[in-house]
């Protein structure tokens, strides 16, 4: 059984319903959802002229390999209406693999741990909520330390509704 950490998010349409729909499809096709973070609202990172995002970290157990998981994630995104038109642009749903066990993966389809995660508060806040002591296999620091050291200044707020 593989333990995987994902970050899901989106900024188009009914953002909360889109995350709920993604979670339902993930339960049906990926494996067992072990733990979910709170949901966090944040301004867009990179391409900033777009609506705010809602993000959530998910701890998942799956029998899928990393590549099979990535392919299944892409199918879920497509089923929910994800279109890849503008890099870092608005999207209905985005599902990223942050960690896959303790593995380091560099392939044309997938890089794990996610290469930019330590620079993004919108990843680190929900991640540190559910896995504060997990050690990044390359940086050799816990998620809570990465959060404290992150230089990202975007506001990230816990959603209460």
TIFI-890532 format. One record per residue: residue in one letter; y, z, x of N, C-alpha, C in turn. Coordinates in Angstrom, 3 decimals, always signed. Atoms other than C-alpha are relative to their C-alpha. Example, Ala and Ser with C-alpha at 12.3 -4.5 7.8 and 13.67 -1.06 7.14 Angstrom:
<pts>
PT/type/n.y/n.z/n.x/ca.y/ca.z/ca.x/c.y/c.z/c.x
PT/A/-1.190/+0.000/+0.890/-4.500/+7.800/+12.300/+1.200/+0.000/+0.900 $
PT/S/-1.190/-0.060/-0.820/-1.060/+7.140/+13.670/+1.090/+0.730/-0.770 $
</pts>
This chain:
<pts>
PT/type/n.y/n.z/n.x/ca.y/ca.z/ca.x/c.y/c.z/c.x
PT/X/-1.186/+0.000/+0.855/+0.000/+0.000/+0.000/+1.237/+0.000/+0.892 $
PT/X/-1.244/+0.112/-0.751/+3.415/-0.979/+1.336/+1.117/+0.742/-0.712 $
PT/X/-1.176/-0.691/+0.545/+6.505/+1.196/+0.856/+1.229/-0.806/+0.402 $
PT/X/-1.105/+0.930/-0.186/+9.582/-0.942/+0.431/+1.259/+0.601/-0.609 $
PT/X/-1.289/-0.388/+0.556/+13.237/-0.140/-0.052/+0.781/-1.265/-0.286 $
PT/X/-0.774/+1.152/+0.441/+15.271/-2.650/-2.022/+1.393/+0.466/-0.395 $
PT/X/-1.305/-0.235/+0.604/+18.925/-2.859/-2.982/+0.190/-1.094/-1.032 $
PT/X/-0.275/+0.968/+1.048/+19.669/-4.497/-6.300/+1.467/+0.133/-0.389 $
PT/X/-1.396/-0.054/+0.396/+23.108/-5.412/-7.521/+0.416/-1.281/-0.688 $
PT/X/-0.562/+1.172/+0.642/+25.288/-7.824/-9.400/+1.396/+0.290/-0.498 $
PT/X/-1.386/-0.179/+0.459/+28.802/-8.438/-10.644/+0.405/-0.980/-1.098 $
PT/X/-0.305/+0.934/+1.082/+28.538/-10.968/-13.474/-0.661/+0.467/-1.288 $
PT/X/+0.574/-0.330/+1.299/+27.954/-10.456/-17.182/-0.098/+1.496/-0.207 $
PT/X/+0.258/-1.413/+0.246/+26.598/-7.117/-18.388/-0.757/+0.544/+1.207 $
PT/X/+0.569/-0.405/-1.293/+26.012/-5.645/-14.943/-1.117/+1.031/-0.143 $
PT/X/+1.018/-1.044/+0.168/+24.068/-2.576/-16.120/-1.272/-0.583/-0.630 $
PT/X/+1.162/+0.634/+0.645/+21.787/-4.631/-18.405/-0.718/-0.915/+0.988 $
PT/X/+0.623/+0.877/-0.983/+21.185/-7.112/-15.587/-0.860/+0.809/+0.977 $
PT/X/+0.801/-0.854/-0.869/+20.006/-4.283/-13.317/-1.238/+0.506/-0.742 $
PT/X/+1.148/-0.446/+0.803/+17.795/-2.935/-16.118/-1.036/-1.112/-0.126 $
PT/X/+0.924/+1.139/+0.118/+16.284/-6.404/-16.629/-0.727/-0.253/+1.312 $
PT/X/+0.631/+0.183/-1.311/+15.649/-6.739/-12.893/-1.060/+1.070/+0.235 $
PT/X/+0.964/-1.086/-0.184/+13.940/-3.341/-12.784/-1.250/-0.222/-0.849 $
PT/X/+1.153/+0.271/+0.863/+11.712/-4.290/-15.731/-0.884/-1.102/+0.567 $
PT/X/+0.778/+1.081/-0.605/+10.663/-7.531/-14.053/-0.666/+0.453/+1.300 $
PT/X/+0.581/-0.524/-1.239/+10.102/-5.699/-10.773/-1.230/+0.853/-0.312 $
PT/X/+1.153/-0.825/+0.414/+7.818/-3.165/-12.526/-1.173/-0.883/-0.380 $
PT/X/+1.053/+0.875/+0.505/+5.867/-6.020/-14.099/-0.663/-0.833/+1.090 $
PT/X/+0.558/+0.962/-0.956/+5.375/-8.137/-10.976/-0.058/+0.450/+1.454 $
PT/X/-0.048/-0.373/-1.410/+6.077/-6.251/-7.746/-0.855/+1.215/+0.346 $
PT/X/+0.736/-1.222/-0.300/+4.483/-2.820/-7.977/+0.616/+1.189/-0.701 $
PT/X/-0.472/-1.241/+0.612/+5.337/+0.794/-8.743/+1.370/+0.386/+0.531 $
PT/X/-1.320/-0.487/-0.366/+8.961/+1.911/-8.761/-0.109/+1.510/+0.185 $
PT/X/+0.227/-1.406/-0.335/+8.753/+5.292/-7.016/+1.264/+0.831/-0.187 $
PT/X/-1.251/-0.750/+0.087/+12.388/+6.315/-6.892/+1.170/-0.963/-0.139 $
PT/X/-1.215/+0.787/+0.207/+15.765/+4.973/-8.042/+1.192/+0.864/+0.336 $
PT/X/-1.255/-0.714/-0.240/+19.181/+5.964/-6.788/+0.861/-0.061/-1.249 $
PT/X/-1.045/+0.199/+0.995/+22.177/+6.432/-8.992/+0.516/-1.413/+0.164 $
PT/X/-0.656/+1.301/-0.129/+24.150/+3.286/-9.646/+1.415/+0.219/+0.514 $
PT/X/-1.298/-0.108/-0.660/+27.283/+2.697/-7.618/+0.817/-1.254/-0.256 $
PT/X/-0.919/+1.114/+0.190/+30.310/+0.535/-8.299/+0.836/-0.154/+1.260 $
PT/X/-0.761/+0.256/-1.217/+32.086/-1.120/-5.409/+0.707/-1.347/-0.092 $
PT/X/-0.668/+1.289/-0.133/+34.548/-3.860/-4.645/-0.915/-0.953/+0.754 $
PT/X/+0.792/+1.017/-0.695/+33.080/-7.104/-3.380/+0.240/+0.095/+1.497 $
PT/X/-0.032/-0.042/-1.456/+32.293/-7.214/+0.330/-0.002/-1.440/+0.501 $
PT/X/-0.038/+1.368/-0.531/+33.177/-10.347/+2.332/+0.942/-0.870/-0.799 $
PT/X/-0.792/+0.826/+0.906/+34.389/-12.731/-0.361/+0.525/+0.923/-1.097 $
PT/X/-0.505/-1.112/+0.815/+36.682/-10.251/-2.142/+0.612/-0.408/-1.335 $
PT/X/-0.638/+0.446/+1.244/+38.217/-12.380/-4.933/-1.040/-0.219/-1.094 $
PT/X/+1.017/+0.054/+1.036/+35.545/-11.545/-7.500/-0.138/+1.391/-0.613 $
PT/X/+0.146/-1.301/+0.663/+34.563/-8.738/-9.911/-0.764/+1.013/+0.864 $
PT/X/+0.716/-1.071/-0.683/+33.256/-5.366/-8.704/-1.500/-0.100/-0.266 $
PT/X/+1.458/-0.017/+0.088/+29.525/-4.935/-8.114/-0.501/+1.351/-0.471 $
PT/X/+0.789/-1.199/+0.229/+27.064/-2.381/-9.416/-1.238/-0.155/+0.883 $
PT/X/+1.156/+0.034/-0.897/+24.346/-1.531/-6.849/-0.868/+1.228/-0.204 $
PT/X/+0.964/-1.090/+0.121/+21.228/+0.628/-6.852/-1.110/-0.205/+1.027 $
PT/X/+1.133/+0.048/-0.924/+18.578/+1.458/-4.242/-1.280/+0.321/-0.756 $
PT/X/+1.298/-0.140/+0.656/+14.919/+1.256/-5.246/-1.069/+0.198/+1.072 $
PT/X/+1.172/-0.188/-0.845/+11.867/+2.685/-3.487/-1.198/-0.495/-0.792 $
PT/X/+1.073/+0.722/+0.677/+8.830/+0.564/-4.367/-1.271/+0.104/+0.821 $
PT/X/+1.300/+0.151/-0.655/+5.122/+0.638/-3.571/-0.628/-1.281/-0.523 $
PT/X/+0.538/+1.306/+0.375/+3.494/-2.784/-3.552/-1.182/-0.370/+0.873 $
PT/X/+1.107/+0.569/-0.775/+0.327/-4.537/-2.461/+0.391/-1.331/+0.626 $
PT/X/-0.448/+1.291/-0.519/+2.346/-7.664/-1.651/+0.385/+0.108/+1.469 $
PT/X/-0.520/+0.089/-1.366/+3.026/-8.728/+1.918/+1.510/-0.195/-0.074 $
PT/X/-1.458/+0.163/-0.016/+6.661/-8.972/+2.981/+0.415/-1.385/-0.503 $
PT/X/-0.353/+1.361/+0.414/+6.741/-12.756/+2.499/-0.332/-0.207/-1.478 $
PT/X/+0.331/+0.091/+1.426/+4.930/-12.550/-0.866/+1.036/+0.734/-0.845 $
PT/X/-1.015/-0.771/+0.710/+7.424/-9.881/-1.939/+1.302/-0.785/-0.082 $
PT/X/-1.240/+0.788/-0.012/+10.378/-12.043/-0.899/-0.091/-1.160/-0.974 $
PT/X/+0.181/+1.121/+0.927/+8.979/-15.013/-2.821/+0.047/+0.476/-1.452 $
PT/X/-0.029/-0.556/+1.359/+8.458/-12.831/-5.911/+1.415/+0.414/-0.388 $
PT/X/-1.391/-0.385/+0.252/+12.001/-11.466/-5.614/+0.840/-1.231/-0.339 $
PT/X/-0.748/+1.232/+0.272/+13.407/-15.000/-5.482/-0.308/-0.535/-1.399 $
PT/X/+0.369/+0.431/+1.352/+11.467/-15.847/-8.676/+0.678/+0.881/-1.057 $
PT/X/-0.671/-0.911/+0.937/+12.870/-12.746/-10.417/+1.481/-0.352/-0.097 $
PT/X/-1.418/+0.372/+0.009/+16.416/-13.668/-9.368/+0.229/-1.280/-0.790 $
PT/X/-0.139/+1.275/+0.706/+15.924/-17.219/-10.655/-0.206/+0.200/-1.501 $
PT/X/+0.283/-0.257/+1.406/+14.436/-15.969/-13.944/+1.194/+0.661/-0.687 $
PT/X/-1.159/-0.684/+0.556/+17.527/-13.782/-14.450/+1.279/-0.835/+0.071 $
PT/X/-1.150/+0.903/+0.000/+19.857/-16.734/-13.832/+0.799/-0.031/+1.279 $
PT/X/-0.715/+0.014/-1.272/+20.830/-16.277/-10.181/+0.200/-1.426/+0.466 $
PT/X/-0.329/+1.302/-0.602/+22.594/-19.320/-8.752/+0.636/+0.262/+1.348 $
PT/X/-0.519/-0.169/-1.355/+23.339/-19.612/-5.055/+0.973/-1.140/+0.295 $
PT/X/-0.996/+1.050/-0.171/+26.572/-21.598/-4.982/+1.022/+0.349/+1.075 $
PT/X/-1.002/-0.440/-0.987/+29.108/-19.586/-2.926/-0.599/+1.134/+0.819 $
PT/X/+0.509/-1.110/-0.806/+27.905/-17.502/+0.030/+0.837/+1.267/-0.244 $
PT/X/-0.622/-1.293/+0.311/+28.674/-13.828/-0.766/+0.798/-0.036/-1.300 $
PT/X/-0.763/+0.158/+1.233/+30.021/-15.039/-4.113/-0.575/+0.794/-1.155 $
PT/X/+0.454/-0.724/+1.177/+29.600/-13.676/-7.632/-1.456/-0.348/-0.333 $
PT/X/+1.389/+0.252/+0.375/+26.046/-13.280/-8.899/-0.434/+0.938/-1.116 $
PT/X/+0.572/-0.788/+1.089/+24.159/-12.060/-11.924/-0.860/+1.108/+0.582 $
PT/X/+0.889/-0.977/-0.632/+21.592/-10.328/-9.729/-0.224/-0.389/+1.456 $
PT/X/+0.331/+0.185/-1.409/+20.890/-9.891/-6.051/-1.000/+1.090/+0.333 $
PT/X/+1.020/-0.971/-0.388/+17.759/-8.199/-4.739/-0.281/-0.215/+1.483 $
PT/X/+0.200/+0.086/-1.448/+17.580/-7.497/-1.007/-1.062/+0.989/+0.458 $
PT/X/+0.947/-0.905/-0.650/+14.719/-6.043/+1.014/+0.755/+0.668/+1.149 $
PT/X/-0.677/-0.756/-1.057/+16.264/-3.298/+3.157/-1.015/+0.435/+1.057 $
PT/X/+1.091/-0.431/-0.883/+13.090/-1.789/+4.657/-1.332/-0.449/-0.589 $
PT/X/+1.375/+0.284/+0.396/+9.439/-2.850/+4.553/-0.880/+0.833/+0.913 $
PT/X/+0.674/-0.998/-0.831/+7.370/+0.115/+5.764/+0.938/+0.334/+1.162 $
PT/X/-0.834/-0.197/-1.197/+8.608/+0.687/+9.328/+0.062/-1.291/+0.811 $
PT/X/+0.142/+1.270/-0.709/+8.253/-2.988/+10.201/+1.345/-0.619/+0.360 $
PT/X/-1.129/+0.830/-0.419/+10.681/-5.203/+12.050/-0.480/-1.440/-0.174 $
PT/X/+0.425/+1.360/+0.352/+10.452/-8.739/+10.657/+1.164/-0.955/+0.261 $
PT/X/-0.989/+1.055/-0.241/+12.333/-11.791/+11.911/-0.681/-1.336/-0.234 $
PT/X/+0.581/+1.293/+0.326/+11.256/-14.965/+10.149/+1.091/-0.853/-0.636 $
PT/X/-1.018/+0.849/+0.641/+13.142/-17.965/+8.721/+0.332/+0.444/-1.425 $
PT/X/-0.216/-0.416/+1.384/+12.730/-16.484/+5.206/+0.526/+1.433/-0.120 $
PT/X/-0.239/-1.421/+0.179/+13.228/-12.788/+5.916/+0.302/+0.701/+1.317 $
PT/X/-0.311/-0.888/-1.115/+14.862/-10.347/+8.316/+0.028/+1.424/-0.537 $
PT/X/+0.111/-1.401/+0.410/+13.936/-6.666/+7.942/-0.074/+0.858/+1.255 $
PT/X/-0.940/-0.493/+0.986/+15.524/-4.192/+8.251/+1.145/-0.986/-0.224 $
PT/X/-1.105/+0.895/+0.341/+18.379/-5.949/+6.512/+1.040/+0.075/+1.119 $
PT/X/-0.817/-0.017/-1.214/+20.629/-7.000/+9.424/+1.402/+0.590/-0.140 $
PT/X/-1.377/-0.494/+0.164/+23.992/-5.909/+7.940/+0.071/+1.351/-0.714 $
PT/X/+0.006/-1.209/+0.820/+22.915/-2.760/+6.087/+0.797/+1.150/+0.585 $
PT/X/-0.683/-1.144/-0.614/+24.375/-0.295/+8.593/+1.521/-0.153/-0.003 $
PT/X/-1.444/+0.252/+0.058/+27.831/-1.880/+8.144/+0.549/+0.065/-1.419 $
PT/X/-0.402/+0.113/+1.404/+27.943/-1.621/+4.348/-0.228/+1.297/-0.765 $
PT/X/+0.102/-1.239/+0.772/+28.711/+1.539/+2.398/-0.747/-0.202/-1.312 $
PT/X/+0.657/+0.221/+1.290/+27.461/-0.055/-0.827/-1.515/-0.024/+0.129 $
PT/X/+1.438/-0.114/-0.266/+24.004/-0.159/+0.775/-0.342/+1.442/+0.379 $
PT/X/+0.333/-1.303/-0.571/+24.115/+3.154/+2.619/+0.123/+1.168/-0.974 $
PT/X/-0.136/-1.132/+0.934/+25.352/+5.426/-0.182/-1.227/+0.146/-0.900 $
PT/X/+1.201/-0.179/+0.828/+22.510/+4.708/-2.612/-1.260/+0.229/+0.837 $
PT/X/+1.157/-0.156/-0.872/+20.031/+4.473/+0.268/-0.125/+1.442/+0.490 $
PT/X/+0.014/-1.383/-0.492/+21.003/+7.870/+1.688/-0.272/+0.993/-1.126 $
PT/X/+0.297/-0.876/+1.138/+20.722/+9.351/-1.801/-1.501/+0.185/-0.174 $
PT/X/+1.445/-0.100/+0.244/+17.002/+8.555/-2.091/-0.823/+0.196/+1.274 $
PT/X/+0.747/-0.109/-1.263/+15.932/+8.416/+1.586/+0.925/+0.460/+1.139 $
PT/X/-0.976/-0.413/-1.011/+18.420/+10.474/+3.626/-0.583/+0.136/+1.404 $
PT/X/+0.597/-0.265/-1.314/+15.980/+11.250/+6.452/-0.833/-1.145/+0.546 $
PT/X/+0.764/+1.145/-0.482/+14.312/+7.847/+6.750/+0.687/-0.557/+1.247 $
PT/X/-0.537/+0.484/-1.273/+14.776/+6.529/+10.303/-0.072/-1.527/+0.058 $
PT/X/-0.089/+1.453/-0.171/+15.946/+2.948/+10.755/-0.834/-0.377/+1.225 $
PT/X/+0.924/+0.283/-1.107/+13.234/+1.357/+12.962/+0.614/-0.684/+1.219 $
PT/X/-0.671/+0.610/-1.159/+15.713/-0.458/+15.227/+1.089/+0.923/+0.526 $
PT/X/-1.135/-0.835/-0.416/+18.785/+1.788/+15.293/-0.417/+1.431/+0.312 $
PT/X/+0.568/-1.329/-0.246/+16.624/+4.947/+15.383/+0.919/+1.128/-0.447 $
PT/X/-0.855/-1.000/+0.634/+19.036/+6.857/+13.161/-0.386/+0.098/-1.464 $
PT/X/+0.310/-0.179/+1.414/+18.526/+8.318/+9.717/+1.046/-0.700/-0.863 $
PT/X/-0.950/+0.605/+0.938/+20.145/+6.762/+6.668/+1.232/+0.877/-0.179 $
PT/X/-1.161/-0.884/+0.160/+22.375/+9.838/+6.318/+0.928/-0.074/+1.210 $
PT/X/-0.840/+0.166/-1.211/+23.600/+9.455/+9.925/+0.682/-1.364/-0.032 $
PT/X/-0.613/+1.328/+0.104/+24.170/+5.727/+9.421/+1.154/+0.021/-0.992 $
PT/X/-1.068/-0.118/+0.990/+26.226/+6.594/+6.323/+1.222/+0.690/+0.610 $
PT/X/-1.119/-0.731/-0.620/+28.348/+9.103/+8.268/+0.722/-0.848/+1.038 $
PT/X/-0.579/+0.799/-1.078/+28.915/+6.603/+11.087/+0.555/-1.345/-0.464 $
PT/X/-0.398/+1.316/+0.494/+29.648/+3.581/+8.884/+1.527/-0.132/-0.028 $
PT/X/-1.440/+0.253/-0.045/+33.104/+2.100/+9.425/+0.535/-0.786/-1.189 $
PT/X/-0.412/+0.752/+1.184/+33.202/+0.255/+6.092/+0.967/+0.856/-0.822 $
PT/X/-1.011/-0.762/+0.739/+36.294/+1.285/+4.115/+0.038/-0.332/-1.496 $
PT/X/+0.017/+0.308/+1.430/+35.409/-0.198/+0.709/-0.350/+1.256/-0.798 $
PT/X/+0.298/-1.131/+0.877/+35.445/+2.373/-2.068/-1.325/-0.255/-0.719 $
PT/X/+1.294/+0.058/+0.674/+31.962/+3.062/-3.454/-0.086/+1.248/-0.866 $
PT/X/-0.018/-1.131/+0.935/+31.814/+5.252/-6.577/-1.261/+0.021/-0.833 $
PT/X/+1.167/-0.169/+0.858/+28.834/+6.632/-8.455/+0.399/-0.298/-1.441 $
PT/X/-0.232/+0.312/+1.405/+28.680/+5.183/-11.976/-0.547/+1.146/-0.840 $
PT/X/+0.436/-1.101/+0.845/+28.467/+7.840/-14.642/-0.500/-0.465/-1.362 $
PT/X/+0.482/+0.502/+1.292/+27.692/+5.602/-17.631/-0.649/-1.350/+0.154 $
</pts>
